[in-house]
Amino acid sequence: MVLLSVFLATGFLLSRCAVTGRLERHQYTSIVAHTPKQVRDQMQQSQQPVDSSIVEMRGDSSSSSIFVSNRKSMVIDDDGEAVALLKAQEVRVVAKARMLAERDGKIQLDFLITMPRELQGNVQSFTITPVMHRRGENIELEPLQVRGGLFSKIQERNYWRYSKFRYKLVRRRHGELSAADTARLKEAFHRFVQFPYLDRSRFDSILNDKEKITYYYTQDVKVEEDDKQLFISLNGKVNALDGSSYIVPANDTLQFNISSMLTFVQPITRYMQKIIEKYAVVNDRNYLTFKVNNTKIMDSLGNNARNLEQIRELMHTLLYQHEFYVDSIVLTAASSPEGSYRHNTRLARERAYALSNYLRHEYDFPELDTLLTVRWESENWTDFRKEVLRDEAIEHREEIIRLVDRIADPDEREAAIRKQFGKDYKYIRQEIYPHLRVVDFKYNLRRVGMLKDTIHTTVVDTLYQRGVDLLRRRHYVEAAQILTPYRDQNTAVALLSRGFNQAARDILFELPSSAQVEYLRAIVCSRLGEWKLGEACFRRACELDELLEYRANLDPEMSPYLHKETETTHE
């Protein structure tokens, strides 16, 4: 009752003027700013963020003040990140853009969000959502929320009322709710809970005072192909208990530029030796369906129409292309062992000739009169052996194969299998025999204009080019798999991008010295803690190409080499 009385009294005051009206009149906004390097280093190096220096931002994003302190009055979120209000000596910073180093296909965004005192209040909730903008796509990150004390208590009471209503309904229905009950619960939730809890939140705090709160926000982001820049802005909203709300005006957008090692990818073309043969053979296998004891080609049976069209397409392609002559085409039809050998011989022969005549007349290939040779195989025992040995569903497959090898007469052989292994024979007849009724085409080709039987020539190594293309598109896993055997600079870039530093080091110190190789050696030495060797490599790189000294500002591993105290600090 006391809580409700306070709320009613507050409501009376609020009715005279909406809570968010003053915010709208003054256009209060939140602030997003780049994290100063000294603060970023402290946050990343500290094992206990609660003891780290946090900052409060004031001013706009083009020129702002940063106050650093070590006060203990801070909030720790679920990720162990510190949030607090601090005041101390003033330090001037801020840039409109900051360079982020991409490593293993990711970058780490970090920035400061300040939730001003004016946007906080006892009877309201302030929610702010960072938005990442990349190439026309807007991606909301996890929001931050600060709720006033009375606002939070009213929220809790509303959820309690809804829970009480739901408990009574479930109890009356003995736990079995109908579709109407579910709809009723949904309506009740909207009636009782005016301000639902956030589904996900990076930071959710109950306001204890009216100080500014500054949050150090970090987020790992996967870098996609062609990503060069990312932008961060804030969406914000204030909801008050009187039902009024205030959309926080958009602030200046932070710009992040992405730096990767892809600038060190060499645009080289590799070649390989290839042996070109004068003669070539193309084999094509097809399965055609015939009626029992019939040799007529019928495109309406089974998959005959599709198989006949595939035969026609390949034959047309080979006959009318310009790289090879077709010296001959051999058509061979085979039957399964079912039935007598004499009968199967007739079927195989007549079906082979029926198909050759069909191809000549239906598809108008006049060349077949001189190129096509017709053959037949009475019973396809060659494929029978392969299919039986391969099929584990046949229990006595080894015994059947030994029987096939021992009995020379095909009719006696098939009868023995049927008699001795009846169960297996039934399976073979249903599953194996259809695969033995085949029509094989063998195209014998000869390369146009080639006199020698073989020629050794140099061609582009397309596999290497594919690896480089994958590397440029940031598909580091696939690129490293392809490029590793080549052990060149592009291989090292792929391995460094994946974090395989020792493997990259081994390759880099095998390569001839150049400005880029020395620079990459400096990077890998920095990662492996070989500071003195790395500094020497960096100096040689800058002597060979003075622009690399400016490039070093983009790579975090190079920062130790850019300070005079490097040798005394890291030796």
C-alpha positions in Angstrom: 0.0 0.0 0.0 2.9 2.4 0.8 4.4 1.7 -2.7 1.0 2.2 -4.4 0.4 5.5 -2.4 3.8 6.8 -3.5 3.0 5.9 -7.1 -0.4 7.6 -7.0 1.1 10.7 -5.5 3.8 10.7 -8.1 1.2 10.1 -10.8 -0.7 13.2 -9.6 2.4 15.3 -10.0 3.3 13.7 -13.4 -0.2 14.4 -14.7 0.5 18.1 -14.6 3.5 17.8 -17.0 4.8 14.7 -18.8 8.0 13.4 -17.3 9.8 13.3 -20.7 8.5 16.7 -21.8 11.5 18.5 -20.4 13.9 16.0 -22.1 12.2 16.7 -25.4 12.3 20.5 -25.0 16.1 20.4 -24.2 16.9 17.6 -26.7 19.2 15.8 -24.3 21.3 13.1 -25.9 23.7 10.3 -25.0 27.3 10.3 -26.1 29.4 7.7 -28.0 33.1 8.2 -28.3 36.3 6.3 -29.2 38.2 4.9 -26.3 41.4 6.7 -25.5 44.5 4.5 -25.9 45.6 4.7 -22.3 42.2 3.6 -21.0 41.9 0.9 -23.6 45.3 -0.5 -22.6 44.4 -0.5 -18.9 41.1 -2.2 -19.5 42.7 -4.9 -21.7 45.7 -5.6 -19.5 43.9 -5.5 -16.1 43.0 -8.9 -14.6 40.4 -7.1 -12.4 38.4 -4.5 -14.4 37.0 -3.2 -11.1 40.4 -1.6 -10.3 40.9 -0.2 -13.8 40.5 3.4 -14.8 37.1 4.1 -16.3 36.2 7.4 -17.9 33.4 9.9 -18.1 32.9 11.7 -21.5 31.6 15.2 -21.8 31.1 17.3 -24.9 30.4 16.3 -28.4 32.2 13.6 -30.4 34.4 16.1 -32.4 36.0 17.5 -29.2 35.4 16.0 -25.8 36.9 15.8 -22.4 37.8 12.6 -20.7 38.1 12.3 -16.9 40.0 9.4 -15.5 39.9 8.2 -11.9 40.2 5.1 -9.8 37.0 5.4 -7.6 35.6 2.1 -6.4 31.9 3.1 -6.9 31.3 1.1 -10.1 29.0 -1.6 -11.4 30.3 -4.9 -12.7 28.2 -6.6 -15.4 27.9 -10.3 -16.2 31.0 -10.2 -18.5 33.1 -8.7 -15.7 33.3 -5.3 -17.4 33.4 -2.2 -15.2 30.9 0.6 -15.4 31.1 3.7 -13.2 31.0 7.5 -12.8 34.4 9.0 -12.2 35.9 12.4 -11.9 39.6 13.4 -12.0 42.1 15.3 -14.0 41.1 16.3 -17.5 42.7 14.8 -20.6 41.9 16.1 -24.1 41.3 13.4 -26.8 39.0 12.1 -29.5 39.3 11.4 -33.1 36.5 11.0 -35.6 37.9 7.7 -36.9 40.1 5.0 -35.4 42.0 2.2 -37.0 41.2 -1.4 -36.0 43.5 -4.3 -36.8 41.9 -7.4 -38.3 43.3 -10.7 -37.0 41.9 -14.2 -37.9 39.0 -12.6 -39.7 37.9 -10.6 -36.7 38.2 -7.1 -35.2 37.4 -5.9 -31.7 35.2 -2.8 -31.6 35.5 -0.8 -28.4 34.0 2.5 -27.5 32.6 4.5 -24.6 28.9 5.1 -24.0 27.9 7.9 -21.6 24.4 7.9 -20.2 23.9 11.5 -19.0 22.4 12.5 -15.6 19.6 14.3 -17.4 18.2 11.2 -19.0 18.0 9.3 -15.7 15.2 9.5 -13.2 13.4 7.7 -10.4 10.2 7.2 -12.4 11.7 6.4 -15.8 13.9 3.9 -17.7 16.6 4.8 -20.1 17.6 2.2 -22.8 20.4 2.8 -25.2 21.3 0.4 -28.1 24.5 0.7 -30.1 23.9 0.2 -33.8 26.7 -1.1 -36.1 26.4 0.1 -39.7 28.2 -1.9 -42.4 27.6 -1.5 -46.1 24.0 -0.5 -45.9 23.1 -3.0 -43.1 22.2 -1.9 -39.6 22.9 -4.4 -36.8 21.8 -3.7 -33.3 24.2 -4.8 -30.5 23.1 -5.7 -27.0 21.4 -2.7 -25.3 22.3 -1.0 -22.0 19.6 0.1 -19.6 19.3 2.2 -16.5 16.1 2.0 -14.5 14.9 4.4 -11.8 14.2 2.9 -8.4 10.4 3.5 -8.4 10.3 2.4 -12.1 12.0 -0.9 -11.2 9.6 -1.5 -8.2 6.5 -0.9 -10.4 7.9 -3.3 -13.0 8.4 -5.9 -10.3 4.9 -5.4 -8.9 3.4 -5.6 -12.4 5.2 -8.9 -13.1 4.0 -10.2 -9.7 0.4 -9.3 -10.6 0.7 -11.2 -13.9 2.4 -14.2 -12.2 -0.4 -14.3 -9.6 -3.1 -14.2 -12.4 -1.3 -17.0 -14.3 -0.9 -19.2 -11.2 -4.6 -19.1 -10.5 -5.5 -19.9 -14.2 -3.1 -22.8 -14.4 -4.3 -24.1 -11.0 -7.9 -24.1 -12.2 -7.0 -25.9 -15.4 -4.8 -28.4 -13.6 -1.8 -27.4 -15.7 -3.5 -28.1 -19.1 -4.1 -24.8 -20.9 -6.3 -24.5 -24.0 -5.6 -22.2 -27.0 -8.2 -19.8 -25.5 -6.3 -19.8 -22.2 -3.0 -19.1 -23.9 -4.6 -16.1 -25.7 -6.0 -15.0 -22.4 -2.6 -15.1 -20.7 -1.1 -13.1 -23.6 -3.8 -10.4 -23.2 -3.3 -10.4 -19.4 0.5 -9.9 -19.8 -0.1 -6.8 -22.0 -2.6 -5.5 -19.5 -0.5 -6.0 -16.3 3.0 -5.4 -17.7 3.3 -2.0 -19.3 7.1 -2.1 -19.4 8.5 -5.6 -20.1 12.1 -6.5 -19.2 14.6 -6.5 -22.0 15.1 -9.9 -23.6 18.8 -9.4 -23.7 20.9 -6.7 -22.1 24.7 -6.1 -21.9 24.1 -3.9 -18.8 21.1 -3.4 -16.6 21.4 -1.2 -13.5 19.0 0.2 -10.9 19.7 3.9 -10.5 21.1 4.8 -7.1 22.1 8.4 -7.7 21.9 10.9 -10.5 25.5 10.8 -11.7 26.5 10.1 -15.3 27.3 6.5 -16.1 30.0 5.6 -18.6 30.2 2.1 -20.0 33.2 0.6 -21.8 31.7 -1.5 -24.6 33.6 -4.2 -26.5 32.4 -6.4 -29.2 34.2 -8.9 -31.5 33.0 -8.6 -35.1 33.7 -11.0 -37.9 35.1 -9.1 -40.9 33.3 -9.9 -44.1 34.6 -9.7 -47.7 35.2 -6.1 -48.8 34.8 -4.7 -45.3 36.9 -1.5 -45.0 34.9 0.6 -42.6 32.4 0.2 -39.8 30.3 2.9 -38.2 28.7 3.0 -34.7 25.8 5.2 -33.6 23.3 5.0 -30.7 19.6 4.5 -30.5 18.0 5.6 -27.3 14.6 5.8 -25.6 13.3 7.0 -22.3 10.1 5.5 -21.0 8.3 7.0 -18.0 5.7 5.6 -15.7 3.1 8.2 -16.8 3.2 6.6 -20.3 5.2 9.3 -21.9 8.4 8.5 -23.8 11.3 10.4 -25.4 13.3 9.2 -28.4 16.9 10.3 -27.8 18.2 12.2 -30.8 20.9 10.6 -32.9 24.5 11.5 -32.0 27.5 11.8 -34.2 28.6 8.5 -35.8 31.9 6.9 -34.9 33.9 5.6 -37.8 36.3 2.6 -37.6 38.7 1.9 -40.4 39.8 -1.7 -40.8 43.5 -2.6 -41.3 44.4 -6.1 -42.4 47.6 -7.8 -43.7 45.9 -8.3 -47.1 48.0 -5.4 -48.4 51.0 -7.8 -48.2 49.3 -10.3 -50.6 51.5 -10.6 -53.7 49.6 -10.4 -57.0 51.8 -13.1 -58.6 50.8 -15.8 -61.1 52.4 -19.2 -60.7 52.9 -21.7 -63.5 53.2 -25.4 -63.6 54.4 -28.0 -66.1 51.6 -30.0 -67.9 51.9 -33.0 -70.2 49.5 -32.8 -73.2 48.6 -36.1 -74.8 47.8 -36.4 -78.5 45.3 -39.1 -78.0 42.4 -39.1 -75.5 39.6 -41.5 -74.6 36.1 -40.6 -73.3 34.0 -43.3 -71.7 30.3 -43.0 -71.1 28.0 -45.5 -69.4 24.2 -45.6 -69.7 21.4 -47.7 -68.5 18.4 -48.4 -70.8 15.3 -50.3 -70.0 13.8 -52.9 -72.4 10.7 -55.0 -72.2 11.2 -58.6 -71.3 12.8 -60.5 -74.3 12.4 -57.4 -76.4 15.1 -55.3 -78.2 13.1 -52.3 -79.3 14.3 -48.8 -78.1 11.3 -47.1 -76.3 11.9 -43.7 -74.8 8.7 -44.0 -72.7 10.1 -46.8 -70.5 11.7 -45.9 -67.2 14.4 -43.2 -67.5 15.1 -44.0 -71.2 14.1 -40.5 -72.4 16.6 -38.8 -70.1 19.4 -41.3 -70.8 18.9 -41.1 -74.6 19.1 -37.3 -74.4 22.3 -37.5 -72.4 23.8 -39.9 -75.0 22.8 -37.4 -77.8 24.2 -34.4 -75.9 27.6 -35.9 -75.3 27.9 -37.3 -78.8 27.0 -33.9 -80.3 29.6 -32.2 -78.1 32.4 -34.5 -79.1 31.6 -34.7 -82.8 31.3 -31.0 -83.3 34.0 -29.5 -81.0 37.3 -28.2 -82.5 40.0 -29.4 -80.2 39.9 -33.1 -81.1 39.0 -35.3 -84.0 36.8 -38.3 -83.2 38.6 -41.3 -84.7 36.1 -43.9 -83.7 33.1 -44.7 -81.4 32.6 -48.1 -79.9 29.2 -49.0 -78.7 29.0 -52.1 -76.4 25.8 -53.5 -75.0 25.8 -56.1 -72.1 23.1 -58.3 -70.6 22.7 -59.7 -67.1 23.3 -63.5 -66.4 19.6 -64.1 -65.9 18.5 -66.7 -68.5 20.5 -68.8 -71.0 23.8 -67.6 -72.3 22.6 -68.1 -76.0 19.5 -66.1 -75.4 21.4 -63.3 -73.6 23.9 -63.2 -76.5 21.1 -62.5 -79.0 19.5 -59.9 -76.7 22.8 -58.0 -76.2 23.6 -58.1 -79.9 20.2 -57.0 -81.1 19.9 -54.3 -78.5 23.3 -52.9 -79.5 22.2 -52.6 -83.1 18.8 -51.3 -82.2 20.5 -48.4 -80.3 23.0 -47.6 -83.1 20.1 -47.4 -85.6 18.1 -45.2 -83.2 21.0 -42.8 -82.9 21.5 -42.6 -86.7 17.9 -41.9 -87.5 16.4 -40.1 -84.6 19.3 -37.7 -83.9 20.7 -37.4 -87.5 24.3 -38.2 -86.9 25.6 -39.1 -90.5 29.1 -39.5 -89.1 28.1 -42.7 -87.3 28.0 -44.7 -90.6 31.8 -44.6 -90.6 32.8 -43.9 -87.0 30.5 -46.3 -85.0 31.5 -49.9 -84.2 28.9 -52.1 -82.5 29.9 -54.8 -80.0 28.1 -56.8 -77.3 28.9 -58.7 -74.2 26.5 -61.6 -73.7 26.6 -61.6 -69.9 28.3 -58.9 -67.8 30.2 -61.1 -65.3 33.0 -58.4 -65.0 30.7 -56.0 -63.3 28.9 -58.8 -61.5 32.2 -59.5 -59.5 32.6 -55.8 -58.6 29.0 -55.3 -57.5 28.9 -58.5 -55.4 32.2 -57.8 -53.6 31.1 -54.2 -52.9 27.7 -55.0 -51.5 27.8 -56.0 -47.8 24.1 -57.0 -47.8 25.2 -60.2 -49.7 26.0 -62.7 -46.9 28.1 -65.2 -48.9 29.7 -62.9 -51.4 33.2 -64.5 -51.0 31.8 -68.0 -51.6 29.8 -66.7 -54.6 32.9 -65.2 -56.2 34.9 -68.4 -55.7 32.1 -70.3 -57.3 32.1 -67.9 -60.3 35.9 -68.5 -60.7 35.6 -72.3 -60.5 32.7 -72.9 -62.9 33.5 -72.0 -66.5 30.1 -72.6 -68.1 28.0 -69.4 -67.6 24.7 -71.3 -67.5 25.9 -73.8 -64.9 27.5 -71.0 -62.9 24.3 -69.0 -62.6 22.3 -72.1 -61.8 24.8 -73.1 -59.0 24.5 -69.6 -57.4 20.7 -69.9 -57.5 20.7 -73.3 -55.9 23.4 -72.9 -53.3 22.7 -69.3 -52.2 19.0 -68.9 -52.8 18.5 -65.9 -50.4 21.6 -64.1 -51.8 20.5 -64.9 -55.4 17.1 -63.4 -54.8 18.8 -60.1 -53.6 21.3 -60.2 -56.5 18.6 -60.6 -59.1 16.6 -57.6 -57.7 19.5 -55.3 -56.8 22.5 -56.3 -58.8 21.3 -57.5 -62.2 19.7 -54.2 -63.3 23.1 -52.6 -63.0 24.6 -55.1 -65.4 22.4 -54.3 -68.3 24.5 -51.4 -69.6 25.4 -49.7 -72.8 29.0 -48.3 -72.9 30.3 -45.8 -75.4 34.0 -45.4 -75.9 35.1 -42.3 -77.9 38.7 -42.4 -79.3 39.9 -38.9 -79.8 43.0 -37.3 -81.5 44.1 -33.7 -80.8 43.8 -31.4 -83.8 47.1 -30.3 -85.3 49.4 -32.2 -82.9 52.2 -34.3 -84.5 54.0 -35.7 -81.4 52.3 -38.1 -79.1 53.1 -35.9 -76.0 54.0 -32.3 -75.4 55.3 -30.7 -72.2 54.0 -27.2 -71.7 53.6 -24.5 -69.0 50.2 -23.5 -67.8 48.8 -21.3 -65.0 48.6 -23.0 -61.6 44.8 -22.5 -61.1 44.9 -24.1 -57.6 47.3 -21.5 -56.4 45.3 -18.7 -57.9 42.2 -20.0 -56.2 44.1 -19.9 -52.8 45.2 -16.3 -53.4 41.6 -15.4 -54.3 40.3 -17.0 -51.1 42.9 -15.1 -49.1 41.8 -11.8 -50.6 38.2 -12.6 -49.7 39.2 -13.4 -46.1 38.5 -17.1 -46.3 41.6 -17.8 -44.3 41.0 -21.4 -43.4 40.5 -22.5 -47.0 43.3 -20.2 -48.2 45.8 -21.6 -45.7 45.0 -25.2 -46.6 45.6 -24.5 -50.3 48.7 -22.2 -50.0 50.6 -24.0 -47.2 52.5 -26.3 -49.6 53.8 -23.3 -51.6 55.6 -21.8 -48.6 55.8 -18.2 -50.1 54.8 -14.8 -48.8 51.1 -15.3 -49.5 51.3 -18.5 -47.4 52.8 -16.5 -44.6 50.1 -13.9 -44.8 47.4 -16.6 -44.6 49.1 -18.2 -41.6 49.6 -14.9 -39.8 45.9 -14.0 -40.4 44.9 -17.3 -38.7 47.3 -16.8 -35.8 49.7 -19.7 -36.8 52.7 -17.6 -35.9 55.4 -20.3 -35.6 54.5 -21.8 -38.9 54.5 -18.3 -40.5 57.9 -17.6 -38.9 59.5 -20.7 -40.4 58.4 -19.7 -43.9 59.3 -16.0 -43.6 62.9 -16.7 -42.6 63.3 -19.1 -45.5 62.3 -16.4 -48.1 64.7 -13.9 -49.7 64.9 -10.6 -47.9 62.6 -7.8 -49.1 60.9 -4.8 -47.5 57.6 -6.7 -47.0 59.2 -9.9 -45.9 61.2 -8.0 -43.3 58.1 -6.2 -42.1 56.2 -9.5 -41.8 59.2 -11.0 -39.9 58.9 -8.0 -37.4 55.2 -8.8 -36.9 55.8 -12.5 -36.2 58.7 -11.8 -33.9 56.6 -9.3 -31.9 53.9 -12.0 -31.5 56.5 -14.6 -30.4 58.3 -12.2 -28.0 61.5 -12.0 -30.1 61.7 -8.2 -29.6 65.4 -7.6 -30.4 65.2 -9.6 -33.7 61.9 -8.1 -34.6 63.2 -4.6 -34.1 66.2 -5.3 -36.4 63.8 -6.7 -39.1 61.6 -3.6 -38.7 64.5 -1.2 -39.2 65.6 -3.1 -42.3 62.1 -3.0 -43.7 62.0 0.8 -43.2 65.4 1.2 -44.8 64.1 -0.7 -47.9 60.7 1.1 -47.9 60.3 4.2 -45.7 56.5 4.1 -46.1 56.4 1.0 -43.9 57.3 3.2 -40.9 53.9 4.9 -41.4 52.2 1.6 -42.0 53.4 0.4 -38.6 50.9 2.7 -36.9 48.1 0.4 -38.3 49.5 -2.8 -36.8 49.3 -3.2 -33.0 52.2 -5.7 -33.0 54.5 -2.9 -34.3 53.8 -0.4 -31.6 56.8 -1.5 -29.4 59.2 -0.8 -32.3 57.9 2.8 -32.6 59.0 3.9 -29.2 62.6 4.7 -28.1 62.3 2.7 -25.0 61.7 -0.5 -26.9 65.2 -2.0 -26.4 65.3 -1.3 -22.7 61.8 -2.5 -22.1 61.7 -5.7 -24.1 65.2 -7.1 -24.3 
